[in-house]
Amino acid sequence: MKGAKGEGAAAKRDALKPVDDKKVGKKKAPAKDPNKPKRPPSAFFVFLEEFRKTFRKENPNVKAVSAVGKAGGEKWKSMSAAEKTPYEAKAAKRKTEYEKVMKAYNKKQVCAFLTVEEEESDKSKSQVDEEDTTSSETPDSKNIKNKDEFA
């Protein structure tokens, strides 16, 4: 009976082993384009940019980034909608600028993609042309040195 228990425990242990990512075929994230425009900050982050400056002047001894973030979050929550409107307006302005830049970026990407596609199609045409000229020789004519021998 002990053998049966031991085998069951071993089977459970094997079933709970972590899976090796290499065997499963885990996909890598695509490489990021360094030229892609950065997303615009939200109204809170626009507020936080200004808040950091004032917080550091008032609290020069506090070096922790988390303390600045917590204080900024508390201040943002306590602000009224009227107090938040200038930051929301700045964020909206940055968003429109970002959208313009993204349109230009996307146009460049499409143009670059089309030129690469055209180059590939040109290469394939020349490769096809080369294959046509070499395919005029039959395999038998390549192997036979003197055709008169077989005539």
Secondary structure, DSSP 8 states (H G I E B T S, - for coil): -HHHHHHHHHHHHHHTS---HHHHT--------TTS------HHHHHHHHHHHHHHHH-TT---HHHHHHHHHHHHHHS-HHHHHHHHHHHHHHHHHHHHHHHHHHHHHHHHHHHHHHHHHHHHHHHHHHHHHHTTS-HHHHH-S-GGGG-
